[in-house]
Amino acid sequence: MRVLVIGAGVIGLTTAYFLQRQGFEVTVVDREPGVGRGASGGNGAQLSYSYVAPLAEPSVLAKLPSLLLSRESPLVFRPRLEPAQWLWGLRFLAAASSERARATTAALLKLAFLSRDLIEPLIRDEAIACHFTRGGKLVVYPDEASFAAARAQVEYQATLGCEQMLLSRAQCVGREPALAGYADRIVGGVWTPSDAAADCAAFCEQLADRMRRRGVRFELGREVRSLRVRNGRFEGADVDGGPLAADACVLAAGSHAPRLARGAGMRLAIYPLKGYSITLPVARGAPLPACSITDIRRKVVFAPLGRRVRVAGFVEMAGHDARIPQSRIDSLVAAAREVIGVKVDLRTDVRPWCGFRPATPSGLPIVGATPVEGLYLNVGHGALGWTLAAGSARLVADAIAGVRPTIDPRPFAFA
């Protein structure tokens, strides 16, 4: 059975990997000339298995005016004459209830734990050198109100199997000395020992190389124009340079998936949430963070990658605008200097990047079968693509193979 995977980011590649292991003949096609060039290329690098709570939750509603109006806001809404943007925003507001946020968190934790159980053995068994470290994750909070909300979330997630610890300011600095110069801006933190970090782009490149050697076919630099559907069944894809035929297809095209899905008669509530990152070298002898860090005040994450640090943040609703304003890079540089004390040479050290997280309003990815026979989805992972990749790939591969799923797939079903 021939399966076409559309998308060569971490979602598409892990999907292809598990499909090949199931015995399918797999072709991966992507509009970019290489793998991992989209949202996977410079993401936050954190494998945040225990930090999956959706952006749509009640407290964000009260914060929206200040978040959207402040010039320094980590969340920016740039209005466009684009119905999809406004419809997504309305659905996001509708999803911001306590009940839905808790149900989403529970479902995402199960998927994240499945991913953890799959991705780490994959990295080890395939000998992928991507600076993987299970150094844990420390999230620091600037005030008592945000720390109290974190405490409530920790208590809830403990009922779902999460192992996390609340730390005082002194304990945060003791756990991560790189925060010493930032201690007066911290009230407390949450420490999760099981979380990890790794270079997603390096993972993508090496996984593709392993699969290519085993017979997976890659059609890179070829954009899929449309999906061929006849009598309710997938038959192939019209691609630059000629059509590609297959018995089944997995649409894993990230923020570009809605366009292709529309041609097959489906509407996907997915919108690109733009994020930024910089990757900074750390001089030998200089302190390097031992774990992943998230600063809630700035909404910026820091992840160690060998002798480099990935600094990432911001959420912009601005369509597929690929420009990188200097102000965003300056903010990330300032965060690196202030929070973890990294000295940055602006002339040589900063590697700026932006990408488009394919997000659903609820925060739940869409994974599995569709009303079109032979067409499957693996889309909408938002900022959690790296974290959830292996688990969602396994769900799709099991669905195509007719294998009983490891976890309940219903929360992620297309509706």
N, C-alpha and C positions, 0 to 999 in steps of 0.2 A: 504494500500500500504506500503510495507516494503522498507525502505531506509537505505543503508549502508553508513556510513560516515567513510572515511579512514583518520585518523589523530585526535589526542586528544589534540592538542594545542588550543590556543584561537580561531583560525579560525574554526577548526572542531567542537569545543564545542559550539560556538555561532550558527553555522550552525545547529547542532543537536537541539539546544534550539528552534530556530524558526520553524524547521521542526516539532518538537513535538507539538508546539502551533498550527500548521496548521492541526494537527490530524494524522500525519504519525506515523507508527511504526518504531522506529529508533534504529539502532545498531551502536555503535562507536567502531572501532578497531584501535589499535596502537601497534607499536613494543616495546614501552617502558612499564615498569610495572606500571606506574602511569600517570596521566594526566599532561599536561603542562610541560613536561620534556625536550622539544626541545627548539626552539628559544623563546618560551614564558617564559621559566623558570627564566631567569635573565636579561630580556631586559631592555631598558632604562627607563621604567615605565612611560614615558610621553605619554599623550593623546594629541598629537600635531595637533589638527584639522586644524589649520591655517598655518602649516609648512609642506607642502606636495610637494613643488617644487622638481622635479626629480634631481638625481645626474647628469644625462646626460643633460648638458646645456653648452652653448658656452664657458663660462669662464673657465670651467674645462679643456678644451683642452690646453689652454696656461699654465695651472698649472701642467699638467701631468708630464713633465720631473722632476721638483723639487719634486713633490709628490712621484713619484716612485723611485727616486734615493736617497732621503734624508733618513738617518738612523732613524730620528725622525718622519718620515712622518706618518700621520694618515691613509694614503692609501698605501697599499702594494700589489704588484703583484708578486706572486711566480710562475714562469712559470712551467708548468707541461706538460707531454706528454699526453695531454688530449684535443682532438679536441673541446669538448664542451666549454672549457675555452677560447680558441682562437676565436671561432665563436661568443661567447657571447661578448667578447671584441670588435670585429669588429662591431657588431650590436650596441653596446653602443656608439661607436664613431659616427656611422651613425645617431644615435638618438639625438646627442648633437647639435641641431640647435635651434635658438630662437623660430621659429614657432612651432616646436614640443614640446619644453619645455613649452611654454605658453598653448598649447592645453592640454597637460598632466596635468599641474597645475589646469586648469579649471575643468577638469573631476574629478581629485582627490579631489578638494575642495568640489564638490557636494557629493561625496561619504563620505568624512570625516564629513560633516555637517549632513548627514543622520545618520551616525554612532553615532555622538554626541547625536542626538535626540533619539536614541534607547538605547545606552549603559547606560546612566546615569539613566533613569527610571528603566532599568533592575536591576542595582545594588541596587537601592532604594527598588523596589518592592520585590526582592528576599532576601533582608536583607543580602547582601554579605559584609562581613567585609574585605575590601582590602585596607584600608587606602586611600580611594578616597578623593581627595581634588581638588576643582576647584579654585586653587590659582593663576591661570594665568601662563604665561611663559615669561621669559625675555631672549632675545638673545643679547649678547654683542659682539661688533666688535672692533678689535684692531687698525684699521687705517682708514683714510678717504676714500680710494678706496673701501674697503669692505663695509663701511657704506653707501657710495653713491649707491652701487649696491643694498643694502638692502632697501634704500629709494625708488629706482625704483620698486623693487618687491612689497613693501607696496602699492605704488600708483596703480600698476596693480591689486593687489588683492583686493583693495578697490572697484574696478569696479565689482568684483565678490561677494561682500557681506562681506568681511572680515573687522573686526573692530580692527585696530592696531594703536599704537602710537609710534612716534619716540621720544626717550629720549636722553638728554645730559648725559655726564659722571656723573655729580652731581645728576641728576634725577634717573639714574640707581642705584646709591648707596642709594639714598633716598627711592627708591622703594624696594631695597633688601640690607639691611645693611650688610649682610654676605659678600658682595663684597668690603667692605671698604678697606681691605688690598690689593686689586687687582686694585684699581681705576686708578693707573697710567698706566695700560696696556689697558685701555678702552677709546675709542673715543666717543662711543655712543651705543645706544641699541634700540631694538624694543620690545615693551611691548604688549602682547596679553592677555587681561583679561579673555577670555572665555576658554583658554586651561586648562588642568587638569593633574593630576598624580594619579596613583594607582598601586598596586602590582598585576601584571598580573598573577603570579603563584598562589597567594591566590584566585584570582577571578576564575581561572580554577578549582581549587580543590573544591571550594564551589558550583560553578555552576554544576559541575559533580555530586556532592552529591544531589543537588536539583533534577536534572533530573533522577538520579538513583531511587529516591523515587517515581517518577512519572512513572516509567516503562521503561525508556531508558536502553537498555542493553549495557554493556561495556565488550569488549573483549580486555583486556590489556595484554601486554607481548606476543602478537601474531603478528608476522610479515607477512604482505601480500606479497606473492611471485609473484603473477600475477593476472590480471583481466581476467575473462572469457567473451569472446565476440564471438558470433556466428551470422552469417548473419547480421552483422552490429548492433547487439543489445547486451547490457550488460546483463549477466545472473548470475553473482556471482563472488566471489573472492576465489582464492586458498590461504589458510592461514595456517601457522604452527598449527598443531593440527587438521586440517580438514577444508573443504570448508565452506564458508558462502554464502548462497543464499539471493538474494534481488531482488526487482523489479526495483530499481534505485540505483545509487551510486553517492556520492559526493567525489571526490578526493581532500583532503585537507591535503596532506602529506608533505607540506613545501618543503624543498630542496630535498626530496627524491621522489617527484612526477614525475620528468622526466623519471625515470626508469620504473615506473608502466605505465605511459602513452605510452611509446614506445611499450610495449607489447600489447597495444590496437590500435596500428597503428598511434599514434600521437607523434609529436615532440614538446616539450615545451622548449622555450628559457628561462630557469631558471637556475641560477647558485648560489651556496652558497657563500654569502659574510660574512665572519667570523667577529664577533664582540666580545668584552670583557666587563665585568663589575665587579665591586666590590660593596659590600653592607656593609656600615660602621655604627656602632652604634654611636649615639651622646650622650655624657654624659648629665645627667640632670643638668640644669643650664647653659649649654653651648649653644651658639646661633645655631639655626637650620634654614636653608633657608625656607622662607615662600612661595616661588614659585619655579617652575621648571626653571632651568638656562641652557642655552647653551652657551659655550665659543667657538666662531668661530675660534679663533686662534689655539686652541688645538683640535677642533672638538670633544669636550667632553661634555656630558650632566650630569646634576645633578638634582635629583628628590627627594623630601622629602617623606618618607614613615613612618609615625609615628615618632618614635625617631631614625629612621635610614635614611641614605641617599644612594640612588643608584647612582653610578658614572659609566658611560658607554661611550664607544667610539671605534674608529678604524674600518677600513674596510680592510679586507685581502682577496684577491682572491687566495686561497690555497687549494681548494677542501674541503673535510671533514676531515681536520687535527684537531683533538680535543685537541692537546697539548696546554698548557697555559704557554708561556714563562714568566719567572719572570720579564723580561724587560717591558712587557706590563702592568703587575700589578704594577710595580714600577712607570710607567708613570701615571697611574690612581691615585695612592696614592699621587704623587707629584702634580697632578692637584687639588686634594681635599685640599691639604695643601695650595697651592698657591692661588687658585681662591676663595674658600669659607672659608678658615681658619680652616678646620677640623683637629683636632689633632688625629693622627692615631697611635695605638700601633700595629706594624707589627707582633707581636707574637700572638695576640689574636683577633684583630679587623677585619681583612680583610677576606671577603668571596669571593674568586675568582670564575669566571664563564666565559665560552665562549659558543657561539651559532652560528648557521648558518642561516642568513637571506636569505630567498628564493627570489631572485631578478630577475626581467626581465630587459633587456637592457633599455627600455623606462621608467621604473618606474611604469607602469600601471599593476595592477594585472590582472589575467585572471579569469573571473567569468562568470559562466553560462553554457549553453548547449554545447555539442560537436557533431561532426558528428556521433558518436556512440549513438544510441538511448538508453536513460536511463542512460547515463554517463554524469556527470556534473563536472565542475572544480570550485575550490575556492583556487587559488594558486598564488604565485608570488608577495606577498605584500612587500617584502624587509624589510626595517626598520620600516614600517608603519603597521605591522600586528595588534598590539594592538589598534592603532588609527582607522583602517578601518574595524576591525573584524565584528562589529555588522551590518554595512551597507552592506558589501559584503555577509554576511550570509543571510540577508533579501532578497537580490537580488536572491540568489540561491533558497531559500525556495519559493519565489514567482514564479520563473520559473518552478519549479517542480509542484507547485500547480496550475499553469496556471492562476495566479493572475496578474493583470496589475501592472508593477513595479512602485515604487515610484519615481525613477529617471531614466533617459535614460541609459540603460545598454550597449548600443552599443560600447562605448569606451573600455569596458572590455571584449568584446567577443573574443572567441578563433578564430584565423585566421591561 
